């Protein structure tokens, strides 16, 4: 368990220009900003980083920039999942060479793969990499869910060390925690951070932590200190922000807020569209609200 980080872990955004090329300096600024906030690690190259809209070389570039910038100050988890398994194998090898602490891969999607095919996929990934594997479970986007028993079978694969549980089935999460006491579990829905903490997750990986890290860290610490009233209030504050962000096109708004903070969020890759004028106005209001909430933390 010690090989994997706990705590608050941003699912890293990837700033890009109008051609879809990674803005290296902006990515470095984002990494340094969130490091200064006290995050416990980074989840690099996931869906928040727009990995499914990137070439393999672009994904490798982001993994390299993050590794060079962080320079072992906190652990890094590389998402290497891809539709083409050869791409996953290559990125897994690159992550290991770049000094990543672990790799992660989303459940194979689109083709309606059987459980045996998914099991074989993860077995092969774990065999070719010496790094611990974190299964990325996000049924709302992959269209593939598992029973608790199936997740337990996947968890038994040698090298499978954890799961990024991005689902709202808290009953399943509670059952898994009891069945797999040594398995590392990350909460993936930021709006469920406090409930997931109460069920014993080891950490949280989320998109909104790119702009709300101090709030999420304060919530985490309040829970650990037994101040459930404050933790509940901070979850309410976080959920209010999440509701605002999602209502204004999440990823482009997160990047616009980073631009407003002088960190250079850049754009999102097509087919994402830039924010409209009215969305930009709303983004400014959201940023001002987040700033007030963060200032109130003391």
SVG drawing of the C-alpha trace seen along z (x, -y; Angstrom):
<svg xmlns="http://www.w3.org/2000/svg" viewBox="-26 -39 40 54">
<polyline fill="none" stroke="black" stroke-width="0.4" points="0.0,0.0 2.9,-2.4 3.9,-2.5 0.8,-4.5 0.1,-8.1 -2.8,-9.0 -4.4,-12.4 -5.6,-14.9 -4.4,-14.2 -5.4,-16.5 -6.3,-14.8 -4.0,-17.1 -5.4,-19.4 -3.3,-19.8 -3.1,-23.4 -3.0,-23.5 -3.0,-26.2 -5.4,-26.6 -3.6,-23.9 -3.9,-21.4 -0.2,-21.6 0.8,-21.3 1.7,-24.6 4.7,-23.5 5.3,-26.6 1.6,-26.7 1.7,-23.1 4.7,-23.7 3.0,-26.7 0.0,-24.6 2.1,-21.9 4.1,-24.4 0.9,-26.1 -0.8,-23.0 2.4,-21.7 2.5,-24.9 -1.1,-24.2 0.2,-21.0 -1.3,-18.3 -0.1,-14.7 0.5,-13.7 -0.7,-14.0 -2.8,-11.8 -1.3,-12.6 -2.8,-11.9 -6.3,-10.9 -9.6,-12.0 -9.3,-15.4 -6.0,-15.7 -8.0,-15.0 -5.9,-11.8 -8.5,-10.4 -8.1,-13.4 -4.3,-13.1 -1.8,-11.2 0.6,-8.8 3.5,-11.3 1.4,-14.1 0.6,-11.9 4.2,-10.9 5.2,-14.6 2.8,-15.4 4.1,-12.5 7.7,-13.8 6.9,-17.4 5.2,-16.4 8.1,-14.1 10.7,-16.7 8.8,-19.4 7.8,-17.5 11.2,-15.8 10.1,-13.3 8.7,-16.0 5.4,-14.0 4.4,-10.7 3.0,-10.6 0.5,-8.2 0.5,-7.9 -2.8,-7.0 -1.8,-4.9 -5.2,-3.4 -5.9,-3.4 -8.1,-1.7 -5.0,-0.3 -3.3,2.0 0.1,1.4 -0.2,-2.3 -1.0,-1.3 2.1,1.0 4.3,-1.7 3.1,-4.4 3.5,-2.0 7.1,-1.5 7.7,-5.2 6.0,-5.9 8.4,-3.5 11.4,-5.0 10.2,-8.5 10.1,-7.6 6.3,-7.3 5.2,-5.7 2.3,-3.8 0.3,-3.4 -3.5,-3.5 -5.7,-2.3 -9.4,-2.9 -11.7,0.0 -11.7,1.0 -14.8,-0.6 -17.0,-1.0 -16.9,2.6 -18.8,4.1 -15.9,6.3 -16.6,9.3 -15.3,9.6 -12.8,12.2 -11.4,9.9 -11.1,7.0 -9.5,9.4 -7.0,10.5 -6.3,6.9 -5.3,5.9 -3.4,9.1 -1.2,8.4 -0.7,4.7 0.4,5.8 2.7,8.4 4.6,6.0 5.1,3.3 6.9,3.4 4.8,0.5 1.7,1.0 -1.6,0.7 -4.5,-1.4 -7.7,-0.3 -9.7,-3.3 -13.4,-2.5 -15.7,-5.1 -18.9,-3.3 -20.8,-6.5 -18.3,-7.1 -17.2,-3.6 -20.6,-2.0 -19.1,0.9 -19.7,1.6 -18.7,4.5 -20.1,6.4 -18.1,6.3 -17.1,9.9 -15.8,9.0 -13.7,6.1 -12.4,8.4 -11.2,10.8 -9.5,7.9 -7.9,6.8 -6.4,10.3 -4.3,9.8 -0.6,9.7 0.5,6.1 -3.0,4.7 -2.7,2.3 -5.7,0.0 -8.8,-1.4 -9.9,-4.9 -13.5,-4.5 -15.4,-7.2 -18.9,-6.1 -21.7,-7.1 -22.5,-3.6 -21.4,-4.1 -22.9,-0.7 -20.5,1.0 -17.6,-1.1 -18.4,-0.1 -18.6,3.5 -15.3,3.4 -13.6,1.7 -14.6,4.5 -13.7,7.2 -10.3,5.7 -8.8,4.1 -5.3,3.8 -6.4,2.5 -5.8,-1.2 -9.0,-3.0 -9.2,-6.5 -12.5,-8.5 -13.0,-9.8 -16.1,-12.0 -15.1,-15.2 -18.7,-15.9 -18.6,-12.6 -15.2,-13.2 -16.6,-13.3 -18.9,-10.3 -16.0,-8.4 -13.7,-9.4 -16.2,-8.0 -16.0,-4.7 -12.2,-4.5 -10.8,-5.5 -7.0,-6.1 -7.1,-9.2 -9.0,-11.3 -8.2,-12.0 -10.3,-14.8 -10.6,-17.4 -11.7,-20.3 -8.6,-20.1 -6.7,-21.9 -8.5,-25.1 -9.8,-24.1 -6.9,-22.1 -6.7,-24.2 -10.4,-23.6 -10.2,-19.8 -7.1,-19.6 -8.9,-21.4 -11.8,-19.1 -9.5,-16.1 -7.7,-17.4 -10.9,-18.3 -12.2,-14.8 -8.9,-13.3 -9.0,-15.5 -12.6,-14.4 -14.1,-17.9 -17.1,-16.5 -19.1,-19.7 -16.3,-21.6 -15.8,-18.8 -19.5,-18.8 -19.5,-22.6 -16.4,-22.4 -18.0,-19.6 -21.1,-21.9 -18.8,-24.7 -17.0,-22.3 -20.2,-21.0 -21.5,-24.5 -18.4,-25.2 -18.7,-21.9 -22.3,-22.6 -21.3,-26.0 -18.4,-24.6 -20.4,-21.7 -23.1,-24.1 -20.7,-26.2 -18.8,-23.5 -16.4,-22.0 -13.0,-21.6 -13.0,-24.8 -14.1,-26.7 -11.4,-25.2 -8.8,-26.3 -10.3,-29.8 -10.0,-30.2 -6.4,-29.2 -5.9,-31.9 -7.5,-34.4 -5.1,-33.5 -2.1,-34.1 -1.3,-30.4 -2.1,-29.9 -4.8,-27.3 -4.9,-27.5 -7.7,-25.9 -9.2,-22.4 -8.7,-20.2 -11.4,-20.0 -14.2,-19.1 -14.4,-21.1 -15.4,-24.7 -14.0,-27.8 -16.3,-29.4 -18.8,-31.9 -18.9,-35.5 -21.6,-34.7 -19.8,-31.6 -16.7,-33.7 -18.6,-36.1 -20.0,-33.2 -16.4,-31.8 -15.3,-35.1 -18.1,-34.9 -17.1,-31.3 -13.5,-32.3 -14.4,-35.2 -16.6,-32.8 -13.8,-30.2 -11.4,-33.0 -13.7,-34.1 -14.1,-30.5 -10.4,-29.9 -9.7,-33.2 -12.2,-32.1 -10.2,-29.0 -7.7,-31.0"/>
</svg>
